[in-house]
Amino acid sequence: MPRKTDSNCPADWLFIAGAELKAIRKLVAARVSFHMCRSKLAEVLEKILKAELIRLGWFLRKTHDLQKLADELSERKSGLLKGREGLVEELSESYFADRYPGFDLDDPDWPGLTQNVRKVSALMRVVKSNVDTADEPAKGGIKKTRNRVL
């Protein structure tokens, strides 16, 4: 049976981000496709930030701007990114530069990317701990979240 998802459900954002993060970990461990991994890691961070924002009552907006999402978290007095501002800045820069021609590509920094994968994984664990991420959607396709502020 297909899994129904809801863009206003934090658990669904985390489900997709988790699958992508698992693939990134495998590629990074094998040192395959550095720029794709880094760009995809930025997308995973975007999904994690959106999951947390939605959990906090934010209305979904179409944006890929990690800094705007980080600012939204800050406005909501979230400490999720405290001490991790450099991660947002670094992945923001690579989000588009690693995906499209017209930008200078950095030399692969596998140790740095491995560290960023760990940091994003840690953020995932924090957000996941506040969200019901059951595999099956609850009745009506909406999952409950803990600590939801509306």
C-alpha positions as CSV (number, residue, x, y, z in Angstrom):
1,M,0.0,0.0,0.0
2,P,1.4,3.4,-0.9
3,R,2.4,5.7,1.9
4,K,0.3,8.9,1.9
5,T,2.2,12.0,3.0
6,D,1.2,15.4,4.1
7,S,3.4,18.5,3.6
8,N,2.0,19.9,6.9
9,C,3.1,16.8,8.8
10,P,6.6,17.1,10.4
11,A,6.9,13.3,10.5
12,D,6.5,13.1,6.8
13,W,9.3,15.6,6.2
14,L,11.5,13.5,8.6
15,F,10.6,10.3,6.9
16,I,11.9,11.6,3.5
17,A,14.9,13.3,5.0
18,G,15.8,10.1,6.9
19,A,15.8,8.0,3.7
20,E,17.9,10.6,1.9
21,L,20.3,10.8,4.9
22,K,20.8,7.1,4.9
23,A,21.8,7.1,1.2
24,I,24.2,10.1,1.8
25,R,25.9,8.2,4.6
26,K,26.6,5.3,2.3
27,L,27.9,7.4,-0.5
28,V,30.1,9.4,1.8
29,A,31.5,6.3,3.4
30,A,32.4,5.1,-0.1
31,R,33.6,8.6,-1.1
32,V,31.3,8.7,-4.1
33,S,30.0,11.9,-5.7
34,F,31.1,14.6,-3.3
35,H,29.2,17.5,-4.7
36,M,26.0,15.6,-5.1
37,C,26.3,14.4,-1.5
38,R,26.9,17.9,-0.2
39,S,24.0,19.4,-2.1
40,K,21.7,16.6,-1.1
41,L,22.8,17.1,2.5
42,A,21.6,20.7,2.2
43,E,18.2,19.5,1.1
44,V,18.1,17.1,4.0
45,L,18.8,20.0,6.4
46,E,16.1,22.0,4.7
47,K,13.6,19.2,5.4
48,I,14.6,18.9,9.0
49,L,14.3,22.6,9.6
50,K,10.9,22.6,7.9
51,A,9.8,19.7,10.1
52,E,10.8,21.6,13.2
53,L,9.1,24.8,12.1
54,I,5.9,23.1,11.2
55,R,6.0,21.4,14.6
56,L,6.2,24.8,16.1
57,G,3.2,26.0,14.2
58,W,4.8,27.6,11.2
59,F,2.8,27.7,8.0
60,L,4.7,26.0,5.2
61,R,6.2,28.4,2.7
62,K,8.0,27.3,-0.5
63,T,11.6,28.2,0.0
64,H,15.0,26.5,-0.3
65,D,16.8,29.3,1.6
66,L,18.4,27.6,4.6
67,Q,19.2,31.0,6.2
68,K,15.6,32.1,6.0
69,L,14.5,28.9,7.6
70,A,17.1,29.3,10.4
71,D,15.9,32.9,10.9
72,E,12.3,31.6,11.2
73,L,13.5,29.2,13.9
74,S,15.3,32.0,15.7
75,E,12.1,34.1,15.7
76,R,10.4,31.2,17.4
77,K,13.1,31.1,20.1
78,S,14.2,27.7,19.0
79,G,17.6,26.7,20.1
80,L,17.9,23.9,17.5
81,L,20.7,25.6,15.6
82,K,22.6,27.1,18.5
83,G,26.2,26.6,17.8
84,R,25.5,25.2,14.4
85,E,25.2,28.5,12.4
86,G,28.3,27.6,10.4
87,L,26.6,24.5,9.2
88,V,23.7,26.5,7.8
89,E,26.0,28.9,6.1
90,E,28.2,26.3,4.6
91,L,25.4,24.1,3.2
92,S,23.5,27.2,2.0
93,E,26.4,28.1,-0.2
94,S,26.7,24.6,-1.6
95,Y,22.9,24.1,-2.1
96,F,22.9,25.5,-5.6
97,A,26.6,25.8,-6.4
98,D,27.0,22.0,-6.3
99,R,23.9,21.4,-8.5
100,Y,24.1,23.7,-11.4
101,P,26.8,24.9,-13.8
102,G,28.1,28.5,-13.5
103,F,29.7,28.2,-10.1
104,D,33.2,27.2,-9.0
105,L,33.3,23.8,-7.4
106,D,35.4,23.3,-4.3
107,D,37.9,20.4,-4.1
108,P,36.3,17.5,-2.3
109,D,36.7,17.7,1.5
110,W,35.5,14.3,2.6
111,P,36.4,14.7,6.3
112,G,34.5,18.0,6.4
113,L,31.5,16.5,4.6
114,T,31.6,13.5,7.0
115,Q,31.5,15.9,10.0
116,N,28.6,17.8,8.4
117,V,26.7,14.5,7.9
118,R,27.2,13.8,11.7
119,K,25.9,17.3,12.5
120,V,22.8,17.0,10.3
121,S,22.2,13.5,11.8
122,A,22.3,15.0,15.3
123,L,19.8,17.6,14.3
124,M,17.6,14.9,12.9
125,R,17.7,13.0,16.2
126,V,16.7,16.1,18.1
127,V,13.8,17.0,15.9
128,K,12.7,13.3,15.6
129,S,12.6,13.1,19.4
130,N,9.9,15.7,19.4
131,V,7.8,14.3,16.6
132,D,5.8,11.1,16.4
133,T,7.4,9.4,13.4
134,A,5.3,6.2,13.3
135,D,5.7,4.4,10.0
136,E,1.9,4.5,9.3
137,P,-0.1,7.7,9.2
138,A,-2.7,8.0,11.9
139,K,-6.4,8.0,11.1
140,G,-7.1,10.7,8.5
141,G,-3.4,10.7,7.4
142,I,-2.4,13.1,10.1
143,K,0.2,12.1,12.6
144,K,0.3,13.6,16.1
145,T,3.3,15.6,17.2
146,R,4.5,16.2,20.8
147,N,5.0,19.7,22.1
148,R,3.1,21.2,19.2
149,V,2.7,25.0,19.6
150,L,0.0,26.5,17.5
